[in-house]
Amino acid sequence: MATRLTSQLADGAFQVALASYVVFSPERQATPAKIASALAVLLLPYSLLGPFTGVLLDRWRRRQVLLRANLLRAGLAAATAALLLTSRADWSFYAAALLVTAVNRFVLAGLSASLPHTVPAEKLITANAVAPTAGTVAATLGGGAALVVQLVVPPGSGADAAVVAIAGALYLVSAGCAATMPVALLGPARVRRIPLRAAVADTARGLRDGLRHLAARRAAADALAAVTAMRFCYGVLTVTMLMLCRYAFNDPSDTAAGLRTLGLAVGLSGAGFFVAALITPSAVRRLGVDGWIVACAAAAAVLEPLLGLTFRQAPVLAAAFFVGIATQGVKIATDTAVQSGVDDAYRGRVFALYDMLFNGAYVAAAALAALVLPADGRAPHVLAALAVLYALVAAGHALGRRRRARLNVTRVPQSSKGS
């Protein structure tokens, strides 16, 4: 747990440093393209490496993975801080950030795979609920602490370097926590010697089989299509909000004010996620999984243009809150649809596909935003198009639910006749 919390605390700080460097550096002109590059750096390793991390984690001692990965990230953070101080960052900063997040995929997967070795079997469900949530809270606190540093230290590369250096120190602490555990404690019990090429090929075949299985489970497939589209919309809105905070809601030269506004927007969106977690269970009991997905998408289709098209700070921040509820509400409902609609033997492979689509949609959205957003983020046509996409998600999912209901009705007489 100490390894997880210190590692994710550092992750939150590093991500804020990346956002600050790209969007809020006084000496740099932030553009949607640069923001898209930053989001790709943060998320592409999760999309591309995610399904294959397990292959290597079954070949290596997981304690060694946690130790060496955090040592590697500490070194990369130190090098990145030095580059920032010498003003020689840019592509090298992105390269270092990409390596840090790629290694992070192994750390998080290794922590999850190690958990059964650290708690009694009867406590595993509780541990699975507590550990990732605590890690998310730690990442949020790390990001908040980094924002405070950004506001206290004079803005510029020095502030970014200070945050990156703090993240590096936390990665080093995390490595120290991992070093306190015996080498074999976290498994695997028997290190597998399957050739790496064969293991990767087996993983690729597993993803293909998972896709075929998902195609035959229309309820789960429809929910996954809905959450992918919603995540795409959320990605475009994220880039829009970053540009508005820097150039529209504040003086572009006042980066501290821009960071404060962004912190408020992130907090309100996070509050929307929290509210979604509170209300979704009762909403699903009342409306069903499909009904709640339709309701969330329809609400976003109405509230996003109603509040966002004003391009005034208070309504846009309110939109961040409500879009957060809708986006996370669909995410929770989709998790339920996949868990209940997919056979257990295929569930891991389907969730690997889910992870790839979820993060890939966000990166694709950022890439599109780079092409269509103006420098200050004021793009009425983009918000209107997103509202149409939200409405299409609601309508398409409602039609899909009716189609599945008709198929189920037509199958009942055939089943009775056969019996």
N, C-alpha and C positions, 0 to 999 in steps of 0.2 A: 504494500500500500504506500509506503514511503517512497519507493522507487517510482510508482505511478504518479503520485501527487507532485513530487518535485519535477518530474519530467514534463508533465502537462502544464505546470506553472510556467516553466521555461517556454513551452510551446506558445502559450498565450502572449507572453512578452515578445517573443520573436515575431509572431504574426503582426502585432501592433507596430513593431519596428519596420516591417516590410510595408505595411500600409502607410506609415508616416513618410518613409523614404520615397514612395511612389507618388503619393497624393499631396502630402502636406509639407514637403521641403520648400523653404522660401526660395532657394536657388534653382529649383526645378519647376518646369512647366508640366503639371499633371495633365494627361490626356486619357480618354477612354481606352486607347490602345495600350498605354502603359499599365492601366488598371487591369485590363484583360490579361496582360502578361503576368502580372502579379498573382491573379487568381489561378491562372494555369499552373504557375509554379507551386501554389499551395495545394491544388486538388488533383492534378494529373497523376502524380505518383499513387494517390489512393485509387484512382480509376484503373490505371494500367498495371500496377504491381499487386493490388489487393488479392486477386485470386491465386497468385503464385507465391505469396509469402509463406503460406502453410507448407508448401513443398520444402522450402529451406528450413523452416522451423522444426520440421520432423527429421532433419538431418543434423542439426546443431544443438548443443546444450543451450537451453533457453536462458539460463542464468548468464552464460557467456554472451549471448546476443544482447541482453539488457546492459551488461557492463561495457562491452566494446562499442555498441551503438551510441551510448551516451558519451563515452570518451571521444568517439569520432565527431559527434555533434558539438562537443565542447571545443575541440580543435577548429572545426569549421567556423564556429561563432567567433572565436578569437581572430581568425584570419579575416573574417568579414568585417569585424570592428576595425581592424587595422586598415583595410581597404577604404572604409568610410572616412577614416581620419585623414587619409592621404588623398582623398577625392579621386581615387582611381576605381571606384566601384562601378556601377551600371551593369554591364553584362556579367562581370565577375560576381557581383552581388546576387544577381538572379541565379547564376550557376550554384553558388553556395547555398542559397535558399532552397533550390530544387533538391540538392543533396540532403539538406537537413530534413525536409519533409519526406523524401524518399526513405531515409533511414527511420523516420518516425513511424512509418507504416509497419516496419518490422517490430518496433518497440511496442506499439499498441496491440498488434496481433500476438506478440510474445507474451504480453501481460495477460491477455484473455486466455491463451492456451495454458498458462502457468497456474491460473487460479485454482483448479481442482487439486493442485499439489500443496496448497497453502491453507485450506480450510476443510473441516470435516464435511462429508458428503451431505449430511442433513442441513448444512448451512450454505450450500452452494447457491441455491436460488436467491437467498438474501444477499450473498456476496456479489452475485451477478447484477443485482439491482443497485447495490450501494456503490461498488467500485467505479463503474463507468460514470455514474452521476457525480460522485465526488471528484473524479478526474475532470469532468466538464466544468464543475464549479471552480476547481483549481485553475484551469485554463482561463476562465473568465476573470478570476482574481489577478492572474498574471497579466492579462491584458489591461485591467484597470490600473494596476501598479505601474505598468509601462506608460499609460496615458498620463499619470501623475508626474512621472519623470519627464515626459515630453513637455509638460506645461511648466515645470520648475526650471529645467535646464534651458538655456537660450536655444531657440529653434535652429535647426540646421543639422549638418552631418554629425556634429559632436553629440547632439541629443540622441540621434539614431544609433551611433556607435556605443553610447553609454547603455542603451537598452539592450543591444545585441550582446554586449559584454556581460550584463547581468544575466541574460538568458544562458550564455555560455557557462557562467559560474554555477547556475542551477543545474545544468546538464552534468556538470562535474560532481555536484552533490548527489544527483540521482545515480551516477555511476558508483559513487561511494556506498550508497544504500544497497545497490545490487551486489557489491563486493562482500557485504557482510553475510551473504547466504552461501551455503555449500554449493560447489559447482554442480552437483547432480540433483539438487533439491527440486528444481522446477521441471525436470524431465527434458526430453522424453526418456521413458524408462529404458528403452533400447534404441540407440542411434541407428537409424535406417541407412543402409548402404546402397539404395537404389540409385542407378546412374541418373545424374541430374537431367540429362536430355529426356530420358524415359519418364521421369517424374513430371517434367513440364508438359510433355506430350499428353500424359495421363490427365493432367489438370485441364488442358485445352479440350480434350474429349469430354471431360466431366461438365464443362461449361456448355458444350454443344448439347449434351444429353439434358442438362437442366433447361436449356431453351426449348427443346422439343417438349419436355414435360409441361413447361409453363404454357406453351401454345395450346395444349389440350385442356387447360384449366382456365376457362374464360373469365371467371370472376376475378381470379388473382391477376391475370394478364391485363384486364381492363383497369383494375386499380393501379397496377404498375404504370400503365400508359398515362393515367391521370396524374399520378405523383411526379412523373418525369416532366410533363408539360407544366405543372405548377412550379416545379423547381426551376425550369427554364425561365418562367416569368419572374420568379424571385431573383434570379441571377441578373437579369436586365435591370430590375428595380434597384438592386444593390449598387451597380455601377452608377445608375442615375443618382442615387442618394449621395454617393461619394462626391460626384461632381457638383451637386447642388450645395453640399456642405462647404466645399472649398470655394466655389465661385459665385453662387447665387445668394446664399443666405448670409454670407460674411464677406468682408473685404478680402480679396485674394491674398493680399500681403499679410493679413492677420491669421497666421496658421494656427495659433493657439485657440482662437475663436472657432475656427473650422473643426479642430479636434474636439472641442467641447460639444459642438453641435452633433458631430458624428457619434461621440460617446452617448449622447442622449438618444439618438436614433437607434443605435445598437441596443441600448437598454430597453427602449420601448418595444422593439421587435422581440427581444428576449422575453419581456413580460408577456407579449402575445403568445409566445411559445408555451410559457408557463400556464397561462389561462387555458390554452388549448388542451394541455395535459389534464387540467381539472375538469373541463366540461365535456371532453370527447367521450369518456366512458358512458355517461348518462345520455348523451346525444345519440350514440350508436345504439344503445338499448332502445331508444324511442324511435329512431329513424332507420336503423340498420346501417351497416357499413356503406352500402351504395348510396343510401339516402343522405348520409352525412357528407360523403364526398361531393355529391351534387350540391348540397346546401353551401358548403364551404366555397366551391368554385363559383357558384352563383353570387354569393355575397361579395367575393373579391371582384367579380365583374361589375358590380354596382359601386362598391365603395372606393375601389382604386381610382377610377376616373373622377368620381364625385369629389374626392378629397385631393387627389394628386394634381389634377389639371389646374387647380388654383395657383400652383407653384409658389404658395406662401408657406412659411416655415411651420406654423402650428397645424394647419390641415395635413401637410405632408407627413409630419411626425405622427399625427393620428393615423394616417394611412399605414405607416410602418407598423403600428400596433395591430391594426385589424388584419393587414395582410399576413403578419406573423401568426395570428390565430388561424387564419384560413390555411396557410401553407402547412403548419405543423399539424392541424387537424386532419388534413388529407394524409400526411405522413403516418400518423398514428393509425388511422383507419386502414391504410395500405399494409402496414406491418401486420395488422390483424388479419386482413384478407389473405396475405401470403402464408402466414403461419397456419391458418385454418384450412386453406384451399389447396395446399401443396403437400404431397406425401412426404413423410419424415425422411425417407431415404434420399430425397432430392432437395430437401429444404436448404441445406448449406450451399449447394451449387446455385440454387435460385437466388438466395440472398447475395451471393457473390455477383451475379448479374445485376441484381437490384443496386448494389453499391456502385458498380460501374456506370449504370444508367443515371443514377442520382447525381453523382459528381460530374460525369461527362456532360449532362444537361446544363449544369451550372457554368462549366468552362465554355461550352458552346454559346451560352447566353452572353457571357462576357465578350466573346469574340464578335458576336453580332452587334453588341452595344458599341464596340470600338468602331464599327463601320457606320452606324446610324446616329449616334448621339453627338450633339454639338458640345463645345468645350464647357459650357456652363450647365449642361444637363437639362436645359429646358427644351423638351421635345414633345409637344402635344400629340403629334402623330404616333410616336412610339407608345405613349401611355394609352392612346385610343386602340392601337393594335393589340396591346396586351389585354385590354378589357374584352376585346372580341375573342381573343384566345381563351381567356377565362370562361367566357360564355360558351364557347365551343366545347370546352372540357365538360362543363355542366350538362349541356345538351347531349353530347356524345355518350357520356356515362349513363345518363338517364335512358337513352335509346338502347345502350348495351344491356342495361338491367332488364328492360322489357323484352329484348330478344332472348336473353337467357331464360326469363320466366316462361316465354312461349315454348321454348325448346323443352323445358322441364315438363310442361303440361302435355305436350304431344308425346313425350316418352312414357308417361304413366300408363295409358291404355295398352301400348305395346308391351310394357313390362307385365301388366296383368294378364294379357293374352298368352304370353310365353309361359307364365307360371301355371 
